[in-house]
Amino acid sequence: MKSLGFYISRHVQHFFHNLGKLVCRHAVAFFTIPILFTVVSAVGLLRFNEENRIWYLYSPSSAPSHFEHAVANEFFDDRGGKFWLEVAITAHDAENLLRERYLEEVEGISNYLNFNFTVPCALTNSGQCSFSQLCTGPCNDNQVIPMFRLIYRNTTQRLHPNFRLTYPTMHLYNDEYYVGEHFSGVDVDPHSQRITAIRVIVLYFRTDKQNEVVAETLNRWESEVLTFVNQFQNDLVNVTVSSDGVVSHEVRRNGMSCVPYFSLTIVFVFSFIFVTSRSRNDPDFKMADMFLVALFGTMGPLMAVGTTFGLMLLIGLPFNSITLVMPFLVIGVGCDDVFIIQHAWRKTNKKDNLETRIAETMEEAGPSITLTSLTNGLSFAVGAFASTPAIRLFCIYTAVGVLIDFIYQLTFFVAATVYEGHRLMNKEKIFLNKQSQIVLQEPEVHKPGAHNGIVSKYCKLLKMWQTKVAVGLTVMVYWYFSIQGCLTMEIRMDSSNLILSDSPLKSTAWVYEHYLWKQGTLVFAFVNNPPDLSYQDNQRKMLELVDRFETMEKSMGKNSTTFWLRNYLSKGLLNLDDQASFYPDLENWLDDYENGGGRWNEMVRLKSENGSVVGVEKFMFSTGSVMQTGSWNERAQLQKDWRMLAEDFAPYNVTVFQSYSFYVDQLDSIGPTTISTVLGALGTMAVACLCLIPSYTSIASSTMAMISINVGVFGLLSQWGVALDPITMCTTLMAIGFSVDYTAHISYHYYRNPKSWPSDVRLADALRSIGWPMIQAGFSTMLSIAPLGLIDSYMVSVFIKTTVLVISLGLIHGILFLPMLLLTANPTSKTVKGPPPPPQADPVPEKKFITIVETAESLSLSLAAQKQAVERVLSEPLSIESQKSGLATTNSL
């Protein structure tokens, strides 16, 4: 039974045959329109929009963290949104900061950044603004540091009962100050619970973005702080910085680091095409021709890259730093098409007219290029439906880039081949005219399927049972290690993987991993629909809600909680029997900064009617947690417990927010998302093969080989130390698309040959047809990403490792494993009516004909002398070496 691909492939070949004629007849249009379209698409740059917020990019769009983030933003929206920046300070030796001079240095840095570190602004008469001038509301986040220093340095006060320097809450008279978010790596006295050592002190700079001018100035201040930290030098302490803007800046810098190396990629690929486009069997193909092939072969992918960026920005898709890997992939895929087209062009008959040769070239190369580009494009298109925005953006950009490159190579590059064909055919006519003066007989032309040469011997070797056993055992070992790697791959999400190795955030990540994540991490709970708190029963319900958080496993307890209602009730300001005074007294208390009530103002939103406070619209509280290891699995479980507890108080619309919650959501979703996306991509590839390959056996064998390649890539990446994260998922989709290039082509060309041929002859002819272009494509793709090896970045290293693995395994499968599978599945050929068995090569090779021509031309003989030369050469028997050389020439790869 003939497959669907048998009928489709015939129509595809017919389509490309006609397309070749059309391009040949209208070469000018097909050459210029892609150039004009690329220029016009540059209009999209006017709508340039960049997105590098990792909390948005690297968690699923439907993840709870997005809703939680929105709730937190909404809580502060009436004040312009929240700005935050953290500065973590450690000693050079990572030891106790309570030693002499260390605390003073920390306090000095805090005061300098708060009051003396200025940036240009239009908000003051001096034209310079410090953070204290930009801050609104309570701007005393770091007040606990000078208070702690004053008391700790005074040994008498340190032991006074009114000053208890305990952890995580410090007690000064009747006031409590949570210091868990400021101090980490803390040791306490086991009897008094007083702090005896601090290894990390974190300074917080938080305020509201009141308007666009303030927001812009704060962003400038943030950028200058990053510069300050990078240049900071001190004999005692180290300083690191973190904020949403700083992280976005470093993520962007990671992606932009690829840009300078793209020019090196162009040089490498251009040089490779230039060198490998030379054919020893085509003496007319000179240096100028090699240069033009390399030039136009690289121009097509470059125009495709430019067009892709222009179109994506024009339709409103934001630019993201990870999309800068796309140009390296597109130029690699595009150059693969060049090798296939050039190989097909050289197989045409030089005596045919140009239109026929171009049509035959397209008929031969078109289905192969379609198979390559369609499968690569579809693989990334499947990723376009991923729930993670970063993966979705990268896949959309790359899928569109691959498909535009496909169009450009079949139009622009083929049109360029038409012009190059004119030049070559003119030279061929001159050469043939010279030949006609001396050729006495027409040389034998090598026919497809000639059963001799290195390739044929290699295929005979593969057919031997000893080889099959050896290869089978090798495959079993390969599958064992690959599957083991797949089963043991760790799921991990780490923001440090998105930045360069020399990024200042690397030090910040180290501090967080070793100290801040383990001790004193705060969770913020927003109660968006509180009951009427003037009733004591409702007050008790809210206290119960907070108590449930404080008694959870890993909670630091009541001492770590910041809750305004508890403090308000403890002040004795409220007449419990007078509900009418509850809200007016609350309003007055929140405005009383002198007596401490004002410090809670940020955590409560009051409801007013007719100018009077009638209730609490919403409020928030925070409580601390302590973890044993601070691992992502531990944090993920803690986040789940918080969310489940919030659901128990659903009538009050409780939402929990934690700064790393979007990492947790990615951690939970990356496994299922990867499995579903990979299975979808593999299924899509199988359908594509079904539609383009003319044999069910071929489809099955190529699909098996494709699965084997991808299992190997995934498993060996795990063995190579790569964890499963969004970057790995992107590269996996890339691997699926690339794997088809090394499997489907061989199967397609194998089953295109007559079934009357022996299986090893069919395989040999398939390898001659596509083997060398496939090897060229593999090396050119590796060269296209080779310059990225100069960048010290996790993201880049994963792309390089994946590319090396998929190309290496793809070539091994395409040249060894898949041929073995085809020979095993088709051990003998069917006897069918059709083309005769493949002819053997003529023992008088083309080498002898070339010898005649070269002898006559080099001596510049007269016609009579030429005839004598011809007779002399014909009368001389060829040596065994010459015959072998001639056979190798006619049956070259």
N, C-alpha and C positions, 0 to 999 in steps of 0.2 A: 504494500500500500504506500502510495506516495504521500509525503508530508505536505502540510500547508506551505512550508518554506519552499518546496519544489516549485509550486505555481507562483508564489510571490517573487522568488528570486529571478524567475524568467522575466517577469514584468519589470522588476527592478533593473535587470541588465538591459532590457529594451529601452527603459526610460533613460538610463545613463548614456546609452548609445546615441539616442536622439539629442540628449542634452549636449553631448560632445560636439555633434554637428552644429547645434545652435550656437554654442560658444565660439566655435571656429568661424562661423559666418559673421558673428557680431562681437568680435573680440574686443573692439574699442569700448563698447558699452559695458561688457562684463568686467573690463579692467578698471574703468573709471568710476562706475557707480559705487562699488564698495569704498573707494577712496572718498568720494563725495559724502557718502552716508556716514563715514567715520568723522569727517570734519563737522557735519551738521549735528551729530550726536554730542559734540563738545558743548552744545548749549546746556546740556544737563548739569555741567559744572556750576552754572549760575544758581542752581538749587541745591548746592552742596549742603549736606546735613550729616553730622557725625554722631554716632552713638557708641560710647565706651563705658557706660555704667554697668559694672559687672553684676550688681544685684539684679539688674533687669535682664542682662544678656544671658546669664548662665543659670537661670532657674526657669522651669516651665512656665508658660504664659498663664496657665490655670492654677499655678501653685498657690497654696495658702499664704506664702510669704509676700506675694504681691498685694493681696488684700490687706495683710497686716501692715505692710509698708504704707499703703494708702491711708489706712486708719490713723497711723502715727502722723503722717503728713497733714491729714485733715485736722487733727487735734491742734496743730500749730499754724494752720493756714491763715487764720485770722490775724496772724502776726507776720505773714510773709514767708512762712516755711522756716525750717530749722537749718542752721549752719553749725557744723561741728568739726573740730580738729583735735587730734590727740598727739601729745608729745611724750614719749616714754624715755625715761632717763635711767641709766644703769651705771654702775662703777666699771672702770676699765677691767678690773679683775672679777667682775660680776659678783662681788661680795657685798657686805653690809654698807648701806648708805647712811647709817646712823653714826658713822665714824666722824671724827673731827674734820671740819671744812666741807664735807660732802653735802650735808643738808643745806649749808649756806650756799653752795654752788647751785643746788636745785632751786632754792628760793630766788637766787639772783637771776637765773634763766627765766623763771616764771614772771618776775617783775619786768624784766627786759622785754619779753614778748608781749606782755600785757600793756605796758605804758610807753616804752621807748622805741619799739620796733614799728616804724611808720612806713606808709606807702603814699604815693601821690593820690589826692582826692579833691573833690570840689565841695566837700562838706564843711570845711573849716577855713578860717581866714588865712592860716599859714599854708594851706594847700597840701598839708600832710596829715594823715590820720593814723592813729594807733588803734589797737583792738579795743581798748577801753572807750575810745570815742565812737567806735562803730557799734559797740554792744548796747543793747537795750534790755530793760528789765533787770533782774538780779544777775550781776556779772561777777559773782564771787565764787565761781566753781572751785577755785584753787585756794580758798581762804583757809582750809584746814591745814595747809602746809606751813605757813608762818605760825599759826596757832600751835601746831604740834611741835615745831622747832623751839619756840619760846618756852614751852613747858618742859620738853624733854631735856633741853640744855640746862635748866634750873633743877638741880638734883633735889632741892627741897620741895619744890612744887610737884615734881614728877611723882612723888609718893603721897601727895596730899589727897585725902579722900574725895574732895570735890573735883579733882582732875584725874580721871581714869583713862589712861591711854591704852585702851583695850582694842581688840580686833574682833569683828569687823566694824564695830561702832565705838566711837570715842565719846566719852561723857564729860562735859564741862558744866559743872553745876547741874542745872535741871535740863540742859539741852543735850540732844544726841546728834552726832554727826557721823554719817556712814562714810568710812574711809576705805571700804573694801575695793571700790573702783579706782582709788588713787594709789593704794599701797598693795603690792603683790610680792610674792616670795617672802612672806612674813613668818618670823618665828615669835612665839609668845612664851612667857613664863608659865609653866604648867600650874602654878598655884594661884597667882594673881591675874592671869590672863593678860598681863600688860605686854605690850610690844617690846621685843628685845632686838629684832633685826628686820630690816626692809631691804630687799634687793632690787626692786623696781618701783619707781614713783612716776605716775602718769599725770601730766597736766592736761586739763580739758579747757578748750576754748569754744564755748557754745553760746549762740545768740540767735535772734530772729532776723530773717531777711526782710526788712521793713518795706523796701521798694527796690526797683531795678538799679538805682544808683548805688544804694548800700550793698546790694547783692554783687554788683560788678566790682566794687571796692573790696569786699570780703574775698572774692575770688582772686583778686590781685594780691591781697595780703597773704592768702593761702599759698599762692605760687612763690612769693618771696620767702615765706617760711621754709618751703622745700629747698630753695637755694641756700638759705642760711644753714639749714641742717646739713646739707651736703658739704658745705665748707667749714663746718664747726670743728674746732680743735680745742681740746682742753686736757690738762694734765690728770684730771681726776675722773671725769665722767664721759659717757657716750650718750648721744642724743639721736633718737629716731622719731619719725613722724608718720602719721596715718590720717587719712580723711577720704571721703568719697571722691573729692576732686583730685587728690594726690594719687589715689589708686587708678582713677581713670587716666590721668596723665601718664602714669607708668605703663599701663596696659597699651595705651596709644603708642608710646615710645617703643614698646616691644614690636608692634606691627610695623611701625615706620622704619625700624632698623633693617627691614628687608629691602627697602627701596634702593639704597646705593648699590646693592649687589645684583640688581636686575640687569644693569648694563653689562656686568660680567657674564651673566647668563646668556645674554644676546650674543656676546663675542664667542662664548664657548659653542653655542648651538650653531651659529653661523660658520665657525671654523670646521665643526664636525660635518655639516652638510657639504661644505666646500671640499673637504678632503675625501669624503666617502662617495661623492657623486662622480668621481672619475671611474671610467670603465676601461679595462684593458682591451675589451672586445670592440670598443667604439673609438677608433683612432681620430675621428673627426671632432670628438668632444674635447675642446681645448680649455685652457685656463679661464678665458673670458666666459665661456659657457658655464663653467663651474661657479664662477663668481655670480653670474646672473641667477642661477638656480638657488644658490645660498641666499642671495639678496631677496628675491621674491618669495622664497620659502619661509623666511623669517618675517617678512613684512606682513603677510596674511595674519598670523597669530597676533602680532603687535597691534594691527588695526582692530582685530577682534577684541583685544583687551581694552583698547580705548573706547570702542563702541559700547562695550558692556558697561563700563563705569558711567558713561554718558547716559545711556538708556535707563539704567537702574536709578540714578540720581534724578533723572527727569520725571520718572513715575512716582518718586517720593520714597524709595527705599533708602534707608540711611546707610552711610559708609561706616564700616567697622574695621578695626585694625586687622582682624583675622582674615578679612577678605583680600588683604595684600599678598596672601599666599597664592591666590587664584591666578595671577599672571604667570607664575612659574609653572603651574600645571597646564595652563592653556598653551603656552609656547611649546611645552613638551609634547602634548597631544597633537598640536598643529604640525609640528615637524615630522611626526609619524606619518601623516598624510602625504607629505612631500616625498618620502622614500617610496611609498606605495605607488604614487603616480609616476614617479621617475622610473621605477622598475617596470611598470606596465608599458610606458612609452618605449623603452628599449626593446621590449618583446615584439613590437609591431614590425611589419615588413617595410624596409626602407624604400622599396620600389612603389609602395602605395602613395596616393596623393595625401596631402596634409589633413584634409577633412576626414578621410577614412582612418588615418592613424590616430587622430584625436578621438574619434568616435570609438575606436577599438580600445584606446587607452582608458577612456571613461567607462566603457563596458566592463573592462577587466578590474580597474581600480575602484570604481564607484561603489559596488556592493561591499567591498572590504572596508572602505572609508566609512560608509554608512553604518556598518556593523560596529566599528570602533567608536565613532562619534555618538551614534544613537545610544549605545549601551553606557558609555561614559556619562552622557547627558541625562539619561533616564535614572542612572544610579544616584546622581546628585539631585535629580528632580524628586526622588522618593524622600530624600533628606529635607526637601523644602517643606514637607508636611510635619516635620518634627516639632515638638511642643516647645523646645528651647530656642529662644530668639537668635542666639549666636550661631547655632547649627543651621537654623533656617536661613539666615542671611547669607552665610558662607555657601550653602548649597545652591541657593537661588543664583547668586552671582556666578558661581562656577558652572552650573548647568547652562545658564544663558551664554556664558563665555565660550563653552565647548560647542554649543550649537551654532553660534555666530561664526566661530572659526571654521566649522564644517561647511557653512555656506560660502565663506570667503575663499576657502581652499578650492572648492569646486567651481568657483567663478573667477575670482581674481587670479589665483595661481594657475589655473588651467588656461585662462586668457594669456597670461604671461608665457605659458608653455607654447601657445600658438605662435607667438612672435619668435620665441626661441627656436621653434620647429622650422619656421621660415629660414632662419639663419643656417641651421644645421642641414636642411635639405638642399639649400643652394651649394653648400660645401660638398655634400654627398654627390650631387650631380657632377661637379667638377672631378671628384675622385672616381666616380663610375666611368666617366668619359676616358680618363687615363687608363682605367682597367680594361676597357673594351679594346684597347689597342694590343693587349698582350694575352688576354685570357683566351685559352683555347677551349675550355669546357666550363660549364656552370658548376660552381662548388656545391657540394652537398650541404643543405641547411639542416641543422639539428632539429629533430622533431620531438615534440613533448613526449615524455615517457621513455626516452632512450635509456636502456637498462645497463648503464655502466657509469663509471666515475665514483668519486669519493662518497657522494650522497647515497648512491645505490648500494655500495658496499656497507655503508652504515646501516641502511634499512635491512639488509640481509642479516647483519649482525643482530639487530633487534629481534629478528624473527626466530632466532635460535632459542631453544628451550632453556639453555643455561643462562642466557641473558635475561630471559623473562623471570626466572627464579631469583636471580641476583637483584633485579630491579624491584620485584615484588617484596622481597625481604627489606630492601631499603625503604620502600614506601611504608611498610608496617612500622618500622622504627620511627620514621618521620611523623606518621600519624600519632604514635604513642606520645612523643614529646609535645607535639602540637596540642593534642586534646588535653594532656596534663596541664599545659600552660593555660588553656582556655578555662579549665575548671578552677584553677588557683588564682586567676587574675583578680587583683584587689580593686574594689571600687573606691575611688578617692577623689575628693574635690578640694583643691588647694589654690587660693588666690595667688600664691607665689609662683605657680606654674604659668601664670599669664604675664609674668614680667621678666625682664632681663636678669641675668645672674649678677650683674653689677648694680642692680637697682637698690636704692636705699631702703626700699620696702622689704628686702630680704632680711635685714637686721630687725625690722619691725616684726616680721613673721616669726623670727626666732624667739623674740621676747614673748609674743603671744602664745606660741606653742609651748614654751617652757614655764611660763608663769601665769599670764593673764587668763588663758582659757581654763586653767586648772583651779584658780582661786579668785573668788570675788566677782565672778561673772553675773551681771544683772539681767533680769528679765523684767520687762515693762508690761504691765497689765492695764488696758484701757477699758473702763466701764462706761459704755456709751448710752446705756438706758438705766440709770440708777433709780431706785425707788425714792419716795419722799423721805429724806433723811431727818426730817424733824420728828419722825416717829421713832421711838426707841427700838421697836421690833426691827425696823428696817436698818437701824444702825447696827444692831447685833448681826443681822444677815451679812452686812458688808464686812464686819469684823470677822465673821466666820469664813467668808470668802478669802480674806487675807490670811487667816490662820491656816486654811487648807494649803495654800502655797508654802507657808512657813514650815509646815510639818511634812512636806514631801521628802522622799529620799533624795539625798544630795543637797538639800536646802541648808543654808547657813543659819537658818532659824530667825527668830524675832529680831535679834540684834542687827540683822542685815536689811531689815525692811524700812522703807521710807513711805509712810502713810499719813497723810495730813489729818484724816478724821481722828485717828487715835491720839495724835498730839493735841488736836483741838479739844477733844473731850477731856483730856488729862489736865488742861489748864484751869478747869474749874470756873470757866467764864460762862458756862451755860446753866441756866435754870431748867432742869430736866422736866419740870412740870409746865413750862411755858414754851409751847411749840411756836408761837408767833414770833418769839425773839431769836429763834435758831438762825435763820438766814440773815437778818440784819446784823446780828453779832458776828456771824461768819464773814460777812463782807468787811466789817470793820477790822476783824482779826487778820484777814488776808492783806489788808492795806497797812498793817502795823509792822513795818520793817524794823523798827527800833526794838521791839520786844520779841521779835522772832517769828511772828506770824507771816510776815511778808515773804519769807523764804519758801512758803508753800504755794505761793500765788500761781506759779507755773504749772501746778499739778491739778488745778481745779478750773472748770469753766462754769460760771454762774448763769442762771436763767433769769432774765429780767422782763417785767411787764410794767408799762407806764412809769418807768424810771425806778422801780423798786425790785429788789431781788426776791424772787418767789420760789427758787429752787436751785438745785445743782443739775446743770444740763448733762455734764459728763465729767469724769475725773480719771486720774491715773495713779498708780502706785508702782513701786519697784521692790524687788527682793533679791537677795544674792544666793549663789549656789557654789558648791565646791565639788570638783571632780577629781577622781583618782589619777587618771591618765590624760584627760583632755583630748582623747582620741575622737575622731569623727563619729564613730559608732556610738560612743558614750554621749556625745552632744546631741546626736540624732534622737536617741532614746529619751533624753531629757526634754527635748523640744516636743516630742510626741506626748509625754506625760503632761506638760504644761497645757497643750492644746486640749487634751482630753478633760483636764480639770476645768478649763474655761467652758467646755461644752456642758458641764454639770450646772453651770449658772447661766444657761442660754437666755432666760427671761431678761437678764440684765445686759445682754449683748456684750459679753466680755471677750476681748481680743488680746492675745499675748503677742509681744513683739520682742525679737532678739536680733542683734546686728548680724549674726551668722545664719539666721533662719533660711535665707535663700540658698545657702550652701547645703543645708540639710535637705531641702526639697529636691535639689539636684541630685544629691546622694541617693535619695529614695527612688527617683524616677529614671536615673541614667541606665540602670540595668534593664528594666522592662522596655524602655524606649529604644535602647540599642538592639535588643533582641527583635522587637517588632520591626524596626527600621531595616535591620540587616536581612531579616526574612523577606520583607517586602521588596528590598532591592534585588535579592537573589531570585525571587519569583519573577520580577520584572525582567531580569536578564534572561531567564529561561524562556519567557514569552517572546522576547526579542529574537533569541536564537531560533525559536520555533518558526518565527515569521520569515527569517532570512536564510536559514540553513536547509538545504533540500533533502534531509534524511533524518528519520527519527533516531537511528543509531548514532548519527553524528551529534544530534541535539543532546542525547543522553550522555555521550562520552564527554562532550565539551562542558556540560553542566556539572558532571562529576569532577572533572578537572578543575573547574572554577571553584567549586565548593572546597576541594582539597587545598587549593591555593589560599583561599581566605581563612580556612581553619589554621593553616600554617602561619599566615601573617598574624592572625590574632593570638595564637598560642605562643609563637616565638617572640612577639612583642612583650608578652607577659614574662617570658623567660629572660628577656632583655631588660627587665625592670620597669616597664611602662605600665601604669595603672589605667583603669577604665575611667575616663572623664569625657567631657564634651569634645576636647581636642582629639582624643583617641577615636571617638565616634565619627568625627569628620574624616579622619584619615582612613577609617574602615570603609566608609562609603567610597572614598577614592580608590581603595584597594579592590573593591568589588568591580568597579568600572574598568580599572586597568587589567584585572585578571582575564576579562573576556578577550582582550587584545591578543593574549598568548594561547588561547584555547580555540575560540570559534574560528579564527582564520585557518588554522591547520585543518580542522574538521570540514570547513566549507570547501577548501580546495581539494581535499582528499575525495569527498563524495561527488565532486564536480567531474572527476575523471571517469572514463568508461568502466563499467563493472567487469568487462571482459579482461581487463588488465589484471595481472597478479597483484595481490594486496601490497607487497613491498614496492612494486613499480608505481602504483598509485600514490603511495606515501612519499616515494622519492620525488615524484613530479610535484607533489604538493609542497614539499620542503624547498624544492628549487624555485617554486613560484613565489612563496611568501616567507621562506626561512630567513634569507638575508635582510629583507626589509624589516622583519620582526626583530632581528638582532640590532639593526641600526636604530630602530625605534626605542628599544630598551636602553641602549647606551646614550642616545640623545636625551631621553627623559632624565636619566641619572645626571647627565651633564647640566641639564636645565636647573636642577635643584642643588648641584654641587656647591655653588657659591654660598648657599645658605649655611653650609658647614662652618663658615667663618663667624657665625653669630652664636654667642653663648646664651641660648634660650631654650627652655624646655619645649615650648610650642614648636619651635623650628626643628629641634632634635627629633621630636615624634614624627613630624612630616618626613624627615630624611630617613629615619629608621623604617618607616612604613614603605616609602618608595623603594628603598634598597631591597627590602624583603619581597615586595610584590613583584618587582622586576626580576630579581634572582630566581624566585620560586616560579614565576611565570615562564621564564626562558627554560628552566629545567623541565617544567611540565610540558611546555610546547614542543621541546626538542627530544625529550626522553619519555616521560611518563605517558603523555597522551598518544604519541606514536605507538608505544607499546600496547596501550589499551585498544587502539584501532586495529592493530595487527592481531591482537588476541580475539577481538570481536568479529573479525573478518579473516580467519585463517586461510581461506581459499576463496577464489573468485567464482562467481556464477558464470555458466556458459550462456551467454545471451547473444542474440543477433545484434549487430551494430558494428562499430568501428573494428578494424582488424587489430590483432595484437600489436604492441608497440614495436616499431622497427629497431634494428640494431644500428649502431653508428657505422658509417662507411669507414673501412680501414684506411682510406686515403683521406686524411683529415684536412680541415680548412687551413691548417698551418702551412701545408705545402702551397696552397694558393697564395697565401700571404707572402711566402718566401719568394714566389715568382714576382709579385708586384714590387716588393721591396728591392729585389735584386735589380729589376729593370729600372726603377726610378732612381736608385742610389747611384747607378753608374752613368745615368743620362745618356743611354745608348741610342744610336740611330735605330730606325725600324728594323733594319737587317740584323743589327747587333742584338736588338731585343728578341727577335725570333731565335737567334742562336742561344741566347741566355735561357729562353723558355725551354728549348729542346734539351739544353744541358741539365737544367734542374729536373725536368721530367724524367730524364734517363737515369738520374742518380737515385738509388733506393734510399728510403728514409731509415735512419737508425731506430732501434727500439726506443731510445730516449725521445726521439722526435715524435714517434707515433704516440707515445704516452702523453707527451706535451700537447699534441694536437687533440687527442681525445679529451684531455683535461680542459682544453680551451673550449671545445664545442659543448662540453657538458659541465661548464662551470656553474658554481652556485648562483 
